[in-house]
């Protein structure tokens, strides 16, 4: 059966939950602040204007959508790890293993390897009979795992040969095959002298019981609801701290003076107007200005003509009778 390609949500949900929270936080900061800052610093006027628009929150809804999607995938990863722990802790024997679905069988094997110190990547959850179901990583080495929940037949040499070919193709360090039943003699002979480990049902249930009673059963600090909720709260506080800092930066940015070519020429201030008194000057007398070049003869002539004019005026003016 062909494997179904995982989407982005499923890929993040298959990772440890704290990676999903970190991816969401980085994506939010990059979209909400990083893209706008990068474009605003460009020397291109169009890109710079676009960057200022983005910095004001044009892409904020997309940033929140990515953040929420990643955090939902992280929640799915957190809940899935809880189900896997419970799945291993509730096994009682070979009969309980037979009652599982092939998907649960793969999850049980993955949880058993995780408690043994391996970093687990689940790749075979898209089909009931896949090639590589789990990828284990420990001490810089990679191990390929295939799970076979065959209840009525043994695992043959063909399966072992295929896994050995995958080991050579991926240049892995070892191969592990986990089966509910047993293996054929040919399969065991082929695996001898090769980095191939064949694990049958009896060995699997013995390992599960050992992990149930050992220290590995204790919950890791990162698997507690307090750790998950605290990570969400810390991320929200970081987001809240970034938003006002960006706003205050834009508000406190100094306003630079325009170039000298665009500065208006200042107008000169008008001179102050002296205060004029409105009160009339007492006993104002007419002032007669005489030229410095006027001599005494001309002045006597002018007085003489003035006296003659006054006499003519008195003769021609009638007296006004008094009433």
Helices and strands as residue ranges (DSSP letters): H 8-13, H 17-29, I 30-34, H 35-40, H 45-53, I 54-58, H 60-89, H 94-98, H 102-115, E 119-122, E 134-138, E 141-148, H 157-170, E 174-179, H 185-191, E 196-199, H 201-213, G 215-217, G 221-223, H 225-251, G 260-262, H 296-316
